[in-house]
Amino acid sequence: MSHSSNPALSAKVNTRNQISLWVWIVLVALILLGGFLRFYDLKDPPLDFHSTRQLRGMIIARSIYYHLLPDADSTKRELADAIARTTGRYEPPILETLVAYTYRLLGSEDWWVARIYNTIFWIIAGLGLFGIARRMVSPQAGLVTIGYFLILPFAVQASRSFQPDPAMTMWIVLCGYGLVRWSEAKQWRFGLLAGLAGGMAILTKPVAAYLVGAAAVWVALSSVSWRRIWRDSQVWGMALLMLVPSLAFYLTARQAGIGGYFANWTFALSHLLLDPSQYVRWLSFLQDLFGLAAILLGLVGVILASTRLKPLLLGWWVGYLIYGMTLPYQMYTHSYYSIQLTPVIALSLAPLAELILNRIELQSKLWKWFFVAVVIMSIIFPAWLSIANAKAENHRDAPAYWAAIGSKLPAQGRIIALTQDYGYPLMYYGWRKVELWQTSGEQNLADLRGREKDFESAFTNRLDGMDYFLVTAFNQFESQTALKKMLTDKYSVYAEGKGYLIFDLTRPK
């Protein structure tokens, strides 16, 4: 029976979920603090967090921007396009397009607007979580949910980065909000919200399908009987809205790369699932991001959750688990691949928080004030960590450094490079397109996929047709002793300076 059909229950729920003045004050303070932490050091180049992913977004946005400029230099436009084509395309460039149009309005390439957009998306997601927790648990427990979501240091760093994941997370949360409201009232407006938000989440990044799909299935099965679910027009409507936009995009020939992505990262690495140490590495990695205590308390929160909230939480947790099983390598190497676990843990803490808050209500004033002090400390400490981490990162010299290296490269000839971050810093700041020599990490990954090659054949194949070999990753150069010996013994040095070394492959010694 829905709450709307039971006046007594509805009145009880509405009274319990009324937001008091102090809750509003704390909510606004948390939002302002969350925004401040993400805007702090706003214009420092985005090399602090998965720089390859952020520079990829900047490269694509620049290519779009140059097409929006009617008077752009044609040579630079073509080069921007050529550089952008070197990046993998696995999702539509929604954020990059939004940023490029903002460049057009501002009249310059101010990449940091992406941080502003993603901060806004993250705060909207936080409000969505608060809305769910407020309705399903209590406004006070909702403050714990949004507080964890906004102030967790990993969430601060990840949600200000130039990549689609914060927007994807926002859509996942809004889909969850629509699902729980639909489960209460079975109204089309909430079904449409869940379907549209779920469809946007999957379109923004296809891995959202795991959480969106699992939550939708679990909520639907817990809300509609088996006999009726196959004839329920609202269920079918939600499913179509979630699937059609993404299928229309990802199944086109132009986006065939998505199949290669899963072939490389799922099927080729599926043997890792048979290794027990895989799960230890995964949990250890999550501990560093979210805190083991928060993860375990979140799981306890699922047990304590009401029958109205439990289907959503179970769907999200199970969806994340299946997701991690299909992309095992990224689960302990790429922190942003777990960004969508942030709202899952945050909302899972709400039922446990409500239990604790109810017990605190029974304490004397002295103990209540002590509890307030503990809460304040739990806010100040992670917030301070986020600021300290941002202060420790200073990449303001990087653009000039990479631009200088780009200017030293020969104007003609093909270049292969052993360089940082897939060559994206050189491509973006130095405006030079290069082919890449594998790093040690990429070679190890190739070994995991069973594609190891002997050095001689790899060297001959990769240098075929190349004119110059650029080295900027000197730690890698020193560790790859066979490569260093081959280059230094066989080829002359074209140029060298602070941070770079160029071998002339057309001039053997």
DODREN-336367 format. One record per residue (C-alpha): x, y, z; residue number from 0. Coordinates in steps of 0.5 Angstrom, whole numbers, always signed. Example, Ala and Ser with C-alpha at 12.3 -4.5 7.8 and 13.67 -1.06 7.14 Angstrom:
BEGIN
     u     v     w   n
   +25    -9   +16   0
   +27    -2   +14   1
This chain:
BEGIN
     u     v     w   n
    +0    +0    +0   0
    +3    +7    -2   1
    +3   +12    +3   2
    -1   +17    -1   3
    -7   +12    +0   4
    -6   +12    +8   5
    -7   +18   +11   6
    -5   +17   +18   7
    +2   +14   +15   8
    +3   +20   +11   9
    +2   +25   +16  10
    +7   +21   +21  11
   +12   +21   +15  12
   +11   +28   +13  13
   +12   +30   +21  14
   +18   +26   +21  15
   +21   +29   +15  16
   +20   +36   +16  17
   +26   +40   +16  18
   +28   +44   +22  19
   +31   +51   +22  20
   +38   +48   +24  21
   +38   +42   +19  22
   +37   +48   +14  23
   +43   +52   +17  24
   +47   +45   +17  25
   +45   +43   +10  26
   +47   +50    +7  27
   +54   +50   +11  28
   +55   +43    +8  29
   +54   +46    +1  30
   +58   +52    +2  31
   +64   +48    +5  32
   +63   +43    -1  33
   +63   +48    -6  34
   +69   +52    -3  35
   +73   +45    -3  36
   +73   +44   -10  37
   +74   +51   -12  38
   +80   +52    -8  39
   +86   +53   -12  40
   +81   +53   -18  41
   +86   +54   -24  42
   +92   +50   -22  43
   +93   +45   -28  44
   +89   +39   -28  45
   +95   +34   -27  46
   +94   +32   -20  47
   +88   +27   -21  48
   +89   +22   -27  49
   +92   +27   -31  50
   +91   +23   -37  51
   +84   +23   -37  52
   +83   +30   -35  53
   +88   +32   -41  54
   +84   +28   -46  55
   +78   +32   -44  56
   +81   +38   -45  57
   +84   +36   -52  58
   +77   +34   -54  59
   +74   +40   -52  60
   +79   +44   -55  61
   +78   +41   -62  62
   +71   +42   -61  63
   +72   +50   -59  64
   +76   +51   -66  65
   +71   +48   -70  66
   +66   +54   -66  67
   +71   +59   -68  68
   +69   +62   -75  69
   +76   +66   -75  70
   +80   +60   -73  71
   +87   +59   -76  72
   +86   +53   -81  73
   +92   +49   -79  74
   +91   +50   -72  75
   +84   +47   -73  76
   +87   +41   -77  77
   +92   +40   -72  78
   +87   +40   -66  79
   +83   +35   -70  80
   +89   +30   -71  81
   +91   +31   -64  82
   +84   +29   -61  83
   +83   +23   -66  84
   +89   +20   -62  85
   +84   +20   -56  86
   +80   +14   -55  87
   +72   +15   -56  88
   +68   +11   -51  89
   +63   +16   -49  90
   +59   +22   -53  91
   +63   +28   -51  92
   +58   +32   -47  93
   +62   +35   -42  94
   +67   +37   -47  95
   +62   +40   -52  96
   +59   +44   -46  97
   +66   +47   -44  98
   +67   +48   -51  99
   +61   +53   -52 100
   +63   +56   -45 101
   +70   +57   -48 102
   +66   +61   -54 103
   +62   +65   -49 104
   +68   +67   -45 105
   +73   +68   -52 106
   +78   +64   -49 107
   +80   +57   -47 108
   +79   +57   -40 109
   +79   +49   -38 110
   +78   +50   -31 111
   +70   +52   -33 112
   +70   +44   -33 113
   +71   +44   -25 114
   +66   +49   -24 115
   +61   +45   -28 116
   +63   +38   -25 117
   +62   +42   -18 118
   +55   +44   -19 119
   +54   +37   -22 120
   +56   +34   -15 121
   +52   +38   -11 122
   +46   +37   -15 123
   +48   +29   -13 124
   +49   +31    -6 125
   +42   +34    -6 126
   +39   +28    -9 127
   +42   +24    -4 128
   +39   +28    +2 129
   +32   +28    -1 130
   +32   +20    -1 131
   +35   +20    +6 132
   +30   +25    +8 133
   +24   +22    +6 134
   +27   +14    +7 135
   +30   +16   +14 136
   +30   +23   +17 137
   +33   +30   +15 138
   +38   +29   +20 139
   +41   +22   +17 140
   +41   +26   +11 141
   +46   +31   +13 142
   +50   +25   +15 143
   +49   +23    +8 144
   +51   +29    +4 145
   +56   +31    +9 146
   +60   +24    +7 147
   +59   +25    +0 148
   +61   +33    +0 149
   +67   +32    +4 150
   +70   +26    +3 151
   +77   +28    +1 152
   +77   +23    -5 153
   +70   +25    -7 154
   +73   +33    -7 155
   +79   +31   -12 156
   +75   +26   -16 157
   +69   +31   -17 158
   +73   +37   -19 159
   +77   +33   -25 160
   +75   +34   -32 161
   +72   +28   -34 162
   +65   +25   -35 163
   +64   +21   -28 164
   +61   +27   -24 165
   +56   +28   -29 166
   +55   +21   -29 167
   +54   +20   -22 168
   +49   +26   -21 169
   +45   +22   -26 170
   +45   +16   -22 171
   +43   +19   -16 172
   +37   +23   -19 173
   +35   +16   -22 174
   +35   +13   -15 175
   +31   +19   -13 176
   +26   +17   -18 177
   +26   +10   -17 178
   +24   +11   -10 179
   +19   +16   -11 180
   +16   +11   -16 181
   +16    +5   -12 182
   +12    +9    -7 183
    +7   +12   -11 184
    +7    +9   -18 185
    +6   +15   -21 186
    +9   +17   -29 187
   +12   +23   -27 188
   +17   +19   -22 189
   +18   +14   -27 190
   +20   +19   -33 191
   +25   +22   -28 192
   +28   +15   -26 193
   +28   +13   -34 194
   +31   +20   -36 195
   +36   +20   -31 196
   +38   +13   -32 197
   +38   +14   -39 198
   +43   +20   -39 199
   +47   +17   -34 200
   +48   +11   -39 201
   +49   +16   -44 202
   +54   +20   -41 203
   +58   +14   -39 204
   +56    +6   -41 205
   +59    +3   -34 206
   +53    +7   -31 207
   +49    +1   -33 208
   +51    -3   -28 209
   +48    +1   -22 210
   +42    +4   -26 211
   +40    -3   -29 212
   +41    -7   -22 213
   +37    -2   -18 214
   +32    -1   -23 215
   +31    -9   -23 216
   +31    -9   -16 217
   +26    -3   -14 218
   +21    -6   -20 219
   +21   -13   -17 220
   +20   -11   -10 221
   +14    -6   -12 222
   +11   -10   -17 223
    +8   -17   -17 224
   +11   -22   -22 225
    +5   -23   -25 226
    +4   -16   -26 227
   +11   -13   -28 228
   +11   -16   -35 229
    +4   -12   -36 230
    +6    -6   -33 231
    +7    +0   -38 232
   +11    +5   -33 233
   +16    -1   -32 234
   +17    -2   -39 235
   +17    +6   -40 236
   +23    +7   -35 237
   +26    +1   -39 238
   +26    +4   -46 239
   +28   +11   -43 240
   +34    +8   -40 241
   +36    +4   -46 242
   +34    +7   -52 243
   +39   +14   -52 244
   +45   +10   -50 245
   +43    +4   -55 246
   +42    +9   -61 247
   +49   +12   -59 248
   +53    +6   -58 249
   +51    +1   -63 250
   +53    +6   -69 251
   +59    +4   -73 252
   +62   +10   -71 253
   +62    +8   -64 254
   +65    +1   -65 255
   +71    +2   -60 256
   +66    +0   -54 257
   +67    -7   -56 258
   +74    -7   -57 259
   +74    -3   -50 260
   +71    -9   -47 261
   +75   -14   -51 262
   +81   -11   -48 263
   +79   -10   -41 264
   +74   -15   -39 265
   +75   -21   -43 266
   +83   -21   -44 267
   +83   -20   -36 268
   +78   -24   -34 269
   +83   -29   -31 270
   +85   -24   -25 271
   +78   -26   -22 272
   +81   -33   -21 273
   +86   -30   -17 274
   +85   -29    -9 275
   +90   -23    -9 276
   +85   -19   -14 277
   +80   -18    -8 278
   +85   -16    -3 279
   +88   -11    -8 280
   +81    -9    -9 281
   +79    -8    -2 282
   +85    -5    +0 283
   +84    +0    -6 284
   +77    +2    -4 285
   +80    +3    +4 286
   +85    +8    +1 287
   +79   +12    -2 288
   +73   +11    +2 289
   +76    +8    +9 290
   +74    +1   +11 291
   +70    +3   +17 292
   +65    +7   +12 293
   +65    +1    +7 294
   +63    -4   +13 295
   +58    +1   +17 296
   +55    +2   +10 297
   +54    -5    +9 298
   +51    -5   +16 299
   +47    +1   +14 300
   +44    -4    +8 301
   +42    -9   +14 302
   +38    -4   +18 303
   +35    +0   +12 304
   +27    +0   +12 305
   +24    -4    +6 306
   +23    +2    +2 307
   +30    +4    +2 308
   +33    -3    +2 309
   +32    -5    -6 310
   +35    +1    -8 311
   +41    +0    -4 312
   +42    -7    -5 313
   +41    -6   -13 314
   +47    +0   -12 315
   +51    -5    -8 316
   +50   -11   -13 317
   +51    -7   -19 318
   +58    -4   -17 319
   +60   -11   -15 320
   +58   -14   -22 321
   +61    -8   -25 322
   +68    -9   -21 323
   +68   -17   -23 324
   +67   -14   -31 325
   +73    -9   -30 326
   +78   -13   -25 327
   +84    -9   -27 328
   +81    -2   -26 329
   +78    -4   -20 330
   +85    -3   -16 331
   +89    +2   -21 332
   +84    +7   -23 333
   +81   +11   -17 334
   +76   +14   -21 335
   +73    +8   -24 336
   +70    +7   -16 337
   +67   +14   -16 338
   +60   +12   -17 339
   +61    +8   -10 340
   +61   +15    -6 341
   +53   +16    -7 342
   +52    +8    -5 343
   +56    +9    +1 344
   +54   +15    +3 345
   +46   +13    +3 346
   +48    +7    +6 347
   +50   +10   +12 348
   +44   +14   +13 349
   +40    +8   +17 350
   +46    +7   +22 351
   +46   +15   +23 352
   +39   +15   +25 353
   +40    +9   +30 354
   +46   +13   +33 355
   +42   +20   +33 356
   +36   +17   +36 357
   +40   +14   +42 358
   +44   +21   +42 359
   +37   +24   +43 360
   +36   +20   +50 361
   +43   +23   +53 362
   +44   +29   +57 363
   +46   +36   +54 364
   +53   +35   +56 365
   +54   +29   +52 366
   +50   +32   +46 367
   +55   +37   +46 368
   +61   +32   +46 369
   +57   +29   +40 370
   +57   +36   +37 371
   +64   +37   +38 372
   +66   +30   +35 373
   +61   +31   +29 374
   +65   +38   +28 375
   +72   +34   +28 376
   +69   +29   +23 377
   +68   +35   +18 378
   +74   +39   +20 379
   +79   +34   +19 380
   +77   +31   +12 381
   +76   +38   +10 382
   +83   +40   +12 383
   +86   +34    +8 384
   +83   +36    +2 385
   +86   +43    +2 386
   +93   +40    +4 387
   +93   +36    -2 388
   +91   +41    -6 389
   +96   +46    -3 390
  +101   +40    -4 391
  +100   +40   -12 392
  +103   +46   -16 393
  +103   +45   -23 394
  +103   +52   -26 395
  +110   +51   -29 396
  +108   +45   -33 397
  +104   +49   -39 398
  +111   +53   -40 399
  +115   +46   -39 400
  +111   +42   -44 401
  +111   +48   -49 402
  +118   +49   -49 403
  +119   +42   -51 404
  +114   +42   -56 405
  +118   +48   -59 406
  +125   +44   -59 407
  +122   +38   -63 408
  +123   +38   -71 409
  +118   +41   -75 410
  +118   +35   -80 411
  +118   +28   -79 412
  +115   +23   -75 413
  +116   +22   -67 414
  +116   +17   -63 415
  +116   +18   -55 416
  +117   +15   -48 417
  +113   +20   -45 418
  +109   +22   -39 419
  +101   +21   -39 420
  +100   +18   -46 421
  +104   +24   -49 422
   +97   +28   -47 423
  +101   +34   -44 424
  +106   +35   -50 425
  +100   +34   -55 426
   +96   +39   -51 427
  +101   +45   -48 428
  +106   +43   -54 429
  +101   +42   -60 430
  +106   +36   -62 431
  +103   +30   -64 432
  +107   +24   -63 433
  +107   +16   -63 434
  +108   +13   -56 435
  +113    +8   -54 436
  +110    +3   -48 437
  +112    +5   -41 438
  +114    -1   -36 439
  +107    -1   -34 440
  +104    -2   -40 441
  +108    -7   -42 442
  +106   -11   -36 443
   +99   -10   -38 444
  +101   -13   -44 445
  +104   -19   -41 446
   +97   -20   -37 447
   +93   -20   -43 448
   +98   -25   -46 449
  +101   -21   -51 450
  +108   -21   -49 451
  +113   -20   -55 452
  +121   -20   -55 453
  +124   -13   -55 454
  +128   -14   -62 455
  +121   -15   -66 456
  +118   -10   -61 457
  +123    -4   -63 458
  +124    -6   -70 459
  +116    -6   -71 460
  +115    +1   -67 461
  +120    +5   -70 462
  +119    +3   -77 463
  +117   +10   -81 464
  +119   +14   -75 465
  +125   +19   -75 466
  +126   +22   -68 467
  +125   +18   -61 468
  +123   +23   -56 469
  +125   +22   -48 470
  +122   +26   -43 471
  +120   +20   -38 472
  +127   +19   -35 473
  +125   +14   -30 474
  +122   +10   -35 475
  +128   +11   -40 476
  +133    +8   -34 477
  +129    +2   -32 478
  +128    +0   -40 479
  +135    -2   -40 480
  +135    -5   -47 481
  +131    +1   -50 482
  +137    +5   -47 483
  +142    +1   -50 484
  +139    +0   -57 485
  +138    +8   -57 486
  +145   +10   -54 487
  +149    +5   -58 488
  +146    +6   -65 489
  +143   +13   -66 490
  +146   +20   -65 491
  +143   +25   -61 492
  +139   +31   -65 493
  +138   +35   -58 494
  +138   +35   -51 495
  +136   +40   -45 496
  +133   +40   -39 497
  +127   +35   -39 498
  +128   +32   -46 499
  +133   +28   -50 500
  +132   +27   -58 501
  +135   +21   -62 502
  +135   +22   -69 503
  +133   +15   -72 504
  +135   +18   -79 505
  +142   +18   -77 506
  +145   +12   -74 507
  +152   +12   -71 508
